């Protein structure tokens, strides 16, 4: 399914690149995207909380990622 903001020709190129990638390359790309997304969330937290320490930023990220219930189980003594 071609995204609305992508031309059919560009979509074909994208799909061909995906077909040529090995499973390892696909995994590496997925992990790279995950690291990038995490860095964006962390940057947003730092911007909204400039006074926070890196530990506090990490804990905010963990709460946001895990949800309050799991966060409390995992980090109750750290928070």
DSSP file (Angstrom, degrees, kcal/mol; ACC not computed):
  #  RESIDUE AA STRUCTURE BP1 BP2  ACC     N-H-->O    O-->H-N    N-H-->O    O-->H-N    TCO  KAPPA ALPHA  PHI   PSI    X-CA   Y-CA   Z-CA
    1    1 A X              0   0    0      0, 0.0     2,-0.3     0, 0.0     0, 0.0   0.000 360.0 360.0 360.0 115.0    0.0    0.0    0.0
    2    2 A X        -     0   0    0      1,-0.1     6,-0.1     2,-0.1    10,-0.0  -0.570 360.0-116.3 -76.2 127.8    1.7    3.2   -1.2
    3    3 A X    >   -     0   0    0     -2,-0.3     3,-1.7     1,-0.1     8,-0.1  -0.308  22.9-118.6 -61.6 150.4    1.5    6.1    1.2
    4    4 A X  T 3  S+     0   0    0      1,-0.3    -1,-0.1     3,-0.0    -2,-0.1   0.798 112.6  52.8 -61.4 -30.6   -0.5    9.1    0.0
    5    5 A X  T 3  S+     0   0    0      2,-0.1     2,-0.4     0, 0.0    -1,-0.3   0.258  98.6  79.6 -92.3  14.3    2.6   11.4    0.1
    6    6 A X  S <  S-     0   0    0     -3,-1.7     2,-0.1     4,-0.0    -4,-0.0  -0.970  78.5-124.8-125.0 134.2    4.8    9.1   -1.9
    7    7 A X     >  -     0   0    0     -2,-0.4     4,-2.4     1,-0.1     5,-0.2  -0.405  26.0-117.1 -71.4 153.1    4.7    8.7   -5.7
    8    8 A X  H  > S+     0   0    0      1,-0.2     4,-2.0     2,-0.2     5,-0.1   0.858 116.0  53.3 -57.9 -35.5    4.2    5.2   -7.1
    9    9 A X  H  > S+     0   0    0      2,-0.2     4,-1.9     1,-0.2    -1,-0.2   0.932 109.6  46.4 -66.2 -45.0    7.7    5.3   -8.6
   10   10 A X  H  > S+     0   0    0      1,-0.2     4,-2.5     2,-0.2    -2,-0.2   0.887 110.7  53.9 -64.3 -38.1    9.3    6.2   -5.4
   11   11 A X  H  X S+     0   0    0     -4,-2.4     4,-2.6     1,-0.2    -1,-0.2   0.894 106.2  52.2 -63.4 -40.5    7.3    3.5   -3.6
   12   12 A X  H  X S+     0   0    0     -4,-2.0     4,-2.2     2,-0.2    -1,-0.2   0.909 109.8  49.1 -61.7 -42.3    8.6    0.9   -6.1
   13   13 A X  H  X S+     0   0    0     -4,-1.9     4,-2.3     2,-0.2    -2,-0.2   0.936 111.1  50.3 -61.6 -46.8   12.2    1.9   -5.4
   14   14 A X  H  X S+     0   0    0     -4,-2.5     4,-2.3     1,-0.2    -2,-0.2   0.925 110.8  48.6 -57.1 -47.4   11.6    1.7   -1.6
   15   15 A X  H  X S+     0   0    0     -4,-2.6     4,-2.4     1,-0.2    -1,-0.2   0.878 109.9  51.9 -64.0 -37.4   10.1   -1.8   -1.9
   16   16 A X  H  X S+     0   0    0     -4,-2.2     4,-1.7     2,-0.2    -1,-0.2   0.906 108.9  50.2 -65.8 -40.5   13.0   -2.9   -4.1
   17   17 A X  H  X S+     0   0    0     -4,-2.3     4,-1.0     1,-0.2    -2,-0.2   0.921 110.9  50.2 -61.5 -43.2   15.5   -1.7   -1.5
   18   18 A X  H >< S+     0   0    0     -4,-2.3     3,-0.6     1,-0.2    -2,-0.2   0.904 108.6  51.9 -61.8 -42.1   13.6   -3.5    1.2
   19   19 A X  H 3< S+     0   0    0     -4,-2.4    -1,-0.2     1,-0.2    -2,-0.2   0.844 108.7  51.2 -63.6 -33.9   13.6   -6.8   -0.9
   20   20 A X  H 3< S+     0   0    0     -4,-1.7    -1,-0.2    -5,-0.2    -2,-0.2   0.679  89.7  98.1 -79.3 -18.0   17.4   -6.6   -1.3
   21   21 A X  S << S-     0   0    0     -4,-1.0     2,-0.1    -3,-0.6    -3,-0.0  -0.460  73.0-127.4 -74.4 141.1   18.1   -6.1    2.4
   22   22 A X     >  -     0   0    0     -2,-0.2     4,-2.4     1,-0.1     5,-0.2  -0.389  28.8-105.5 -76.2 163.5   19.1   -9.1    4.4
   23   23 A X  H  > S+     0   0    0      1,-0.2     4,-2.5     2,-0.2     5,-0.2   0.896 123.8  53.6 -56.3 -38.8   17.3   -9.9    7.6
   24   24 A X  H  > S+     0   0    0      1,-0.2     4,-2.5     2,-0.2    -1,-0.2   0.895 108.1  48.8 -63.0 -39.9   20.3   -8.6    9.5
   25   25 A X  H  > S+     0   0    0      2,-0.2     4,-2.3     1,-0.2    -1,-0.2   0.888 110.9  50.7 -66.6 -38.9   20.2   -5.3    7.6
   26   26 A X  H  X S+     0   0    0     -4,-2.4     4,-2.3     2,-0.2    -2,-0.2   0.905 111.4  48.0 -64.9 -40.9   16.5   -5.0    8.3
   27   27 A X  H  X S+     0   0    0     -4,-2.5     4,-2.6     2,-0.2     5,-0.2   0.927 110.7  51.0 -64.3 -44.5   17.1   -5.6   12.0
   28   28 A X  H  X S+     0   0    0     -4,-2.5     4,-2.3     1,-0.2    -2,-0.2   0.907 110.9  49.1 -59.6 -41.6   19.9   -3.1   12.1
   29   29 A X  H  X S+     0   0    0     -4,-2.3     4,-2.4     2,-0.2    -1,-0.2   0.912 110.5  50.2 -64.4 -42.7   17.7   -0.5   10.4
   30   30 A X  H  X S+     0   0    0     -4,-2.3     4,-2.1     1,-0.2    -2,-0.2   0.912 111.7  47.8 -62.6 -42.4   14.8   -1.1   12.9
   31   31 A X  H  X S+     0   0    0     -4,-2.6     4,-2.5     2,-0.2    -1,-0.2   0.890 110.2  52.8 -65.9 -38.4   17.2   -0.7   15.8
   32   32 A X  H  X S+     0   0    0     -4,-2.3     4,-2.2    -5,-0.2    -2,-0.2   0.918 109.8  48.0 -61.5 -44.2   18.6    2.5   14.3
   33   33 A X  H  X S+     0   0    0     -4,-2.4     4,-2.6     2,-0.2    -2,-0.2   0.882 110.5  52.3 -64.4 -37.8   15.1    3.9   14.0
   34   34 A X  H  X S+     0   0    0     -4,-2.1     4,-2.5     2,-0.2    -2,-0.2   0.924 109.6  48.3 -64.3 -44.8   14.3    2.9   17.6
   35   35 A X  H  X S+     0   0    0     -4,-2.5     4,-2.3     1,-0.2    -2,-0.2   0.898 112.1  50.4 -61.6 -39.9   17.4    4.7   18.8
   36   36 A X  H  X S+     0   0    0     -4,-2.2     4,-1.9     2,-0.2    -2,-0.2   0.932 110.5  48.1 -64.6 -45.5   16.5    7.8   16.8
   37   37 A X  H  X S+     0   0    0     -4,-2.6     4,-2.1     1,-0.2    -2,-0.2   0.915 111.6  50.8 -60.9 -42.9   12.9    7.8   18.2
   38   38 A X  H  X S+     0   0    0     -4,-2.5     4,-2.8     1,-0.2    -1,-0.2   0.910 107.8  52.9 -61.2 -41.7   14.3    7.4   21.7
   39   39 A X  H  X S+     0   0    0     -4,-2.3     4,-2.3     1,-0.2    -1,-0.2   0.867 108.0  51.3 -64.2 -34.7   16.7   10.3   21.2
   40   40 A X  H  X S+     0   0    0     -4,-1.9     4,-2.2     2,-0.2    -1,-0.2   0.920 111.2  47.0 -66.4 -43.3   13.8   12.5   20.1
   41   41 A X  H  X S+     0   0    0     -4,-2.1     4,-2.3     2,-0.2    -2,-0.2   0.932 113.3  48.7 -63.6 -45.0   11.7   11.7   23.2
   42   42 A X  H  X S+     0   0    0     -4,-2.8     4,-2.6     1,-0.2    -2,-0.2   0.903 110.4  51.3 -62.9 -40.8   14.7   12.3   25.5
   43   43 A X  H  X S+     0   0    0     -4,-2.3     4,-2.3     1,-0.2    -1,-0.2   0.901 109.4  50.9 -62.9 -40.3   15.5   15.6   23.8
   44   44 A X  H  X S+     0   0    0     -4,-2.2     4,-2.3     2,-0.2    -2,-0.2   0.902 110.3  48.7 -63.6 -40.9   11.8   16.6   24.3
   45   45 A X  H  X S+     0   0    0     -4,-2.3     4,-1.9     2,-0.2    -2,-0.2   0.917 111.3  50.0 -64.3 -43.1   12.0   15.7   27.9
   46   46 A X  H  < S+     0   0    0     -4,-2.6    -2,-0.2     1,-0.2    -1,-0.2   0.895 111.5  49.2 -62.1 -39.2   15.3   17.7   28.4
   47   47 A X  H >< S+     0   0    0     -4,-2.3     3,-0.5     1,-0.2    -1,-0.2   0.902 114.5  43.5 -68.2 -40.5   13.7   20.7   26.6
   48   48 A X  H 3< S+     0   0    0     -4,-2.3    -1,-0.2     1,-0.3    -2,-0.2   0.740 125.8  34.2 -75.9 -22.1   10.6   20.6   28.8
   49   49 A X  T ><  +     0   0    0     -4,-1.9     3,-1.7    -5,-0.2    -1,-0.3  -0.551  65.2 162.4-131.5  67.8   12.6   20.0   32.0
   50   50 A X  T <  S+     0   0    0     -3,-0.5    -1,-0.1     1,-0.3    -3,-0.1   0.722  76.9  56.4 -63.3 -20.2   15.9   21.9   31.7
   51   51 A X  T 3  S+     0   0    0     -3,-0.1    -1,-0.3     2,-0.0     2,-0.1   0.599  85.8 106.6 -85.2 -11.0   16.5   21.7   35.4
   52   52 A X    <   -     0   0    0     -3,-1.7     2,-0.1    -6,-0.2    -3,-0.1  -0.368  68.4-125.4 -74.6 145.7   16.3   17.9   35.5
   53   53 A X     >  -     0   0    0      1,-0.1     4,-2.4    -2,-0.1     5,-0.2  -0.346  31.0-103.8 -77.4 167.3   19.3   15.6   36.0
   54   54 A X  H  > S+     0   0    0      1,-0.2     4,-2.6     2,-0.2     5,-0.1   0.870 124.2  53.6 -61.9 -35.6   20.0   12.9   33.5
   55   55 A X  H  > S+     0   0    0      2,-0.2     4,-2.5     1,-0.2    -1,-0.2   0.920 108.8  48.4 -64.3 -43.1   18.7   10.3   36.0
   56   56 A X  H  > S+     0   0    0      2,-0.2     4,-2.4     1,-0.2    -2,-0.2   0.904 111.2  50.1 -63.9 -40.6   15.5   12.3   36.3
   57   57 A X  H  X S+     0   0    0     -4,-2.4     4,-2.5     2,-0.2    -2,-0.2   0.930 110.5  50.6 -62.0 -44.9   15.2   12.5   32.5
   58   58 A X  H  X S+     0   0    0     -4,-2.6     4,-2.7     1,-0.2    -2,-0.2   0.916 110.8  48.5 -58.6 -44.2   15.8    8.7   32.3
   59   59 A X  H  X S+     0   0    0     -4,-2.5     4,-2.5     2,-0.2    -1,-0.2   0.872 110.2  51.2 -67.0 -36.6   13.1    8.0   34.9
   60   60 A X  H  X S+     0   0    0     -4,-2.4     4,-2.4     2,-0.2    -1,-0.2   0.922 112.1  47.7 -63.0 -43.0   10.6   10.3   33.1
   61   61 A X  H  X S+     0   0    0     -4,-2.5     4,-2.6     2,-0.2    -2,-0.2   0.924 111.3  50.3 -62.8 -44.6   11.4    8.4   29.9
   62   62 A X  H  X S+     0   0    0     -4,-2.7     4,-3.2     2,-0.2     5,-0.4   0.915 111.0  48.5 -61.5 -43.8   10.9    5.0   31.7
   63   63 A X  H  X S+     0   0    0     -4,-2.5     4,-2.1     1,-0.2    -1,-0.2   0.922 113.8  47.1 -61.9 -43.9    7.6    6.1   33.1
   64   64 A X  H  < S+     0   0    0     -4,-2.4    -2,-0.2    -5,-0.2    -1,-0.2   0.877 118.7  41.1 -65.2 -37.9    6.4    7.3   29.7
   65   65 A X  H  < S+     0   0    0     -4,-2.6    -2,-0.2    -5,-0.2    -1,-0.2   0.906 124.4  33.5 -77.9 -44.0    7.6    4.1   28.0
   66   66 A X  H  < S-     0   0    0     -4,-3.2     4,-0.4    -5,-0.2    -3,-0.2   0.738 105.4-122.9 -86.9 -24.5    6.5    1.5   30.6
   67   67 A X     X  -     0   0    0     -4,-2.1     4,-2.3    -5,-0.4     5,-0.2  -0.037  35.1 -76.6  88.5 157.4    3.4    3.2   31.9
   68   68 A X  H  > S+     0   0    0      1,-0.2     4,-2.2     2,-0.2     5,-0.2   0.860 125.3  51.1 -62.8 -39.7    2.8    4.0   35.6
   69   69 A X  H  > S+     0   0    0      2,-0.2     4,-1.6     1,-0.2    -1,-0.2   0.957 116.3  38.0 -67.1 -50.7    2.0    0.5   36.9
   70   70 A X  H  > S+     0   0    0     -4,-0.4     4,-2.3     1,-0.2     5,-0.3   0.879 113.7  58.0 -67.6 -36.9    5.1   -1.3   35.4
   71   71 A X  H  X S+     0   0    0     -4,-2.3     4,-3.5     1,-0.2    -1,-0.2   0.933 105.8  49.3 -57.1 -46.2    7.2    1.7   36.2
   72   72 A X  H  X S+     0   0    0     -4,-2.2     4,-1.2     1,-0.2    -1,-0.2   0.889 111.0  49.8 -62.1 -39.1    6.4    1.5   39.9
   73   73 A X  H  < S+     0   0    0     -4,-1.6    -1,-0.2     2,-0.2    -2,-0.2   0.889 121.0  34.4 -64.8 -38.7    7.2   -2.2   39.9
   74   74 A X  H  < S+     0   0    0     -4,-2.3    -2,-0.2     1,-0.1     3,-0.2   0.884 133.9  21.4 -85.9 -40.7   10.5   -1.7   38.2
   75   75 A X  H >X S+     0   0    0     -4,-3.5     4,-2.0    -5,-0.3     3,-1.3   0.131  76.6 124.3-118.4  19.8   11.7    1.6   39.6
   76   76 A X  T 3< S+     0   0    0     -4,-1.2    -1,-0.1     1,-0.3    -3,-0.1   0.833  82.8  43.4 -55.7 -34.6    9.7    2.2   42.9
   77   77 A X  T 34 S+     0   0    0     -3,-0.2    -1,-0.3     1,-0.2    -2,-0.1   0.675 116.0  48.7 -84.2 -15.9   12.9    2.6   44.9
   78   78 A X  T <4        0   0    0     -3,-1.3    -2,-0.2     1,-0.2    -1,-0.2   0.718 360.0 360.0 -93.0 -23.5   14.6    4.9   42.3
   79   79 A X     <        0   0    0     -4,-2.0    -1,-0.2    -7,-0.1    -2,-0.1   0.477 360.0 360.0 -80.5 360.0   11.8    7.3   41.7
